Amino acid sequence: MVVLGIDPGSLNTGYGVVRRDSTGFSVLSCGVIRLHPSKSHAERIGRIYCDLDEVIEEFHPDRAALETVFLSRNVQSALKLGQVRGAVIALVMNRGLSLHEYAPREVKSAVTGRGAASKEQVAFMVARMLALNPVPKPYDVTDALGIALCDLLRGESREILQPAGKAESPKGGSWAKFVNASPDLIIRR
């Protein structure tokens, strides 16, 4: 299973492509899309769309994971971030990928065991889980890798936004549905 994790931002958008197989987790690619503040917001959104499209083209992830918007006192910042998220969602849906969304506290909890963990703690645990030395910089990268890890650890049991034309994911509390929908997460002895 390969997941593209995205930490959206209007100036810096982090991404991480993580594979999970029988041997564990590995990073296929990670980085940050740095955008110049002198460019218009529309130009920055276009660049994010194109650069992430290239990542999808190169690594063919099975799905994508995105951090949800946190509450912000600055309305303009929240609006810009919402527009970036909209572009990312449109790209993922256009590419036929399913999309999982996670709150920042859920990502922190999945990676560190504590929903109130600091960015430093998340970066440390991401590097440890992915055997990365040194710890990737900036935090946009480790946040994106953490989002991908969160999805790989928890994604199958979450509600999924499906691209047009794909069947709905199984919903409800049935373990049988989960097992049937997630054979790669089941360990059989």
C-alpha positions in Angstrom: 0.0 0.0 0.0 1.4 3.4 -1.0 -0.1 6.6 0.5 0.6 10.2 -0.4 0.4 12.4 2.8 -0.2 16.1 2.3 0.3 18.9 4.8 -1.4 21.8 2.9 -0.2 25.4 3.2 -0.5 28.5 1.0 3.3 29.2 1.2 4.7 25.7 2.1 3.0 22.5 1.3 4.6 19.3 2.6 4.2 15.9 1.0 5.4 12.4 1.8 4.9 9.2 -0.1 5.1 6.2 2.2 4.9 2.5 1.4 3.7 -0.2 3.8 4.5 -3.8 3.0 5.3 -7.0 4.9 8.6 -5.6 6.1 7.2 -2.3 7.5 7.2 1.3 6.3 9.5 3.0 3.8 9.7 6.5 2.3 9.5 6.7 -1.4 9.7 10.5 -1.6 9.2 13.5 0.6 9.6 17.2 0.3 8.1 20.6 0.5 6.6 22.8 -2.2 7.9 26.3 -1.3 6.0 29.1 -2.9 7.2 32.7 -3.2 4.9 35.2 -1.4 5.2 37.7 -4.3 3.2 35.3 -6.5 -0.5 35.6 -6.6 -2.5 33.1 -4.5 -3.9 31.7 -7.8 -0.4 31.1 -9.1 0.6 29.4 -5.9 -2.4 27.1 -5.9 -1.6 26.2 -9.6 2.0 25.4 -8.6 0.8 23.1 -5.7 -1.6 21.4 -8.1 1.1 20.8 -10.8 3.8 19.7 -8.4 1.6 17.2 -6.5 0.3 15.9 -9.8 3.9 15.1 -10.8 4.4 13.3 -7.5 1.3 11.2 -8.1 2.4 10.5 -11.7 5.8 9.3 -10.5 4.9 7.2 -7.5 1.3 6.1 -8.3 0.0 6.1 -4.7 -3.0 3.9 -3.9 -4.7 6.8 -2.0 -4.0 10.2 -0.4 -4.3 11.6 3.1 -4.8 15.2 4.0 -4.8 17.2 7.2 -8.1 18.9 8.0 -8.3 22.6 8.6 -7.8 23.7 12.2 -9.6 26.7 13.6 -7.9 30.0 12.9 -8.6 33.5 14.2 -7.3 34.9 10.9 -10.1 34.6 8.4 -7.9 35.4 5.4 -5.5 32.6 6.3 -8.3 30.1 6.8 -9.8 31.1 3.5 -6.5 30.7 1.6 -5.8 27.4 3.3 -9.3 26.2 2.4 -8.6 27.1 -1.3 -5.4 25.1 -1.2 -7.2 22.2 0.3 -9.9 22.4 -2.4 -7.3 22.3 -5.1 -5.6 19.3 -3.5 -8.9 17.5 -3.2 -9.8 18.3 -6.8 -6.4 16.9 -7.9 -6.8 13.7 -5.9 -10.4 13.1 -7.1 -9.3 13.8 -10.8 -6.5 11.3 -10.4 -9.1 8.6 -9.2 -7.6 8.2 -5.7 -9.5 7.8 -2.5 -8.9 10.5 0.1 -8.8 10.2 3.9 -8.8 13.3 6.1 -7.4 13.6 9.6 -7.5 16.2 12.3 -4.0 17.3 13.5 -4.7 15.8 17.0 -5.5 12.4 15.4 -2.3 12.5 13.4 -0.2 13.3 16.5 -2.0 10.6 18.4 -1.4 8.0 15.7 2.3 8.8 15.5 3.3 9.7 19.0 0.5 8.3 21.2 -0.4 11.8 22.4 -2.8 14.1 20.6 -1.1 17.2 22.1 2.4 16.3 21.0 4.7 19.0 19.8 6.0 19.3 16.2 9.4 18.2 17.5 7.9 15.1 19.0 6.1 14.3 15.8 9.2 14.8 13.7 11.2 12.6 16.1 8.7 9.7 16.0 8.2 10.0 12.2 12.0 9.7 11.7 12.1 6.8 14.0 9.2 4.9 12.5 10.6 5.5 9.0 14.3 4.9 9.9 15.3 8.4 8.7 18.5 9.9 9.9 18.7 12.8 10.1 15.2 14.0 10.8 13.8 15.7 7.6 13.4 19.4 7.7 11.2 21.5 7.8 8.2 20.3 9.9 6.0 20.5 6.8 7.8 17.4 5.5 7.6 15.4 8.8 3.9 16.5 9.2 3.1 15.2 5.7 4.9 11.9 6.5 3.0 11.7 9.8 -0.3 12.1 7.9 0.7 9.3 5.5 1.6 7.1 8.5 -1.6 8.0 10.3 -3.5 6.9 7.2 -1.6 3.6 6.9 -2.2 2.9 10.6 -5.8 4.0 10.8 -7.1 4.7 7.3 -9.0 1.6 6.6 -11.4 2.1 9.5 -12.2 5.7 8.5 -14.8 7.1 6.2 -13.4 7.7 2.7 -14.1 10.4 0.2 -14.4 8.4 -3.0 -13.6 9.7 -6.5 -16.5 9.8 -9.0 -17.3 6.4 -10.4 -15.9 4.4 -7.5 -18.0 2.3 -5.2 -18.8 3.5 -1.7 -16.5 2.2 1.0 -18.1 -0.2 3.5 -19.5 1.6 6.5 -20.7 0.6 9.9 -19.2 -1.3 12.8 -19.0 -4.7 11.3 -15.6 -6.4 11.7 -16.4 -8.7 8.8 -16.8 -5.6 6.5 -13.5 -4.2 7.8 -11.6 -7.6 7.3 -13.1 -7.9 3.7 -12.2 -4.3 2.9 -8.7 -4.4 4.4 -7.0 -7.7 3.7 -3.6 -6.0 3.7 -4.0 -5.0 7.4 -5.0 -8.4 8.7 -2.3 -10.7 10.1 -3.2 -14.3 9.7 -1.5 -17.1 11.6 
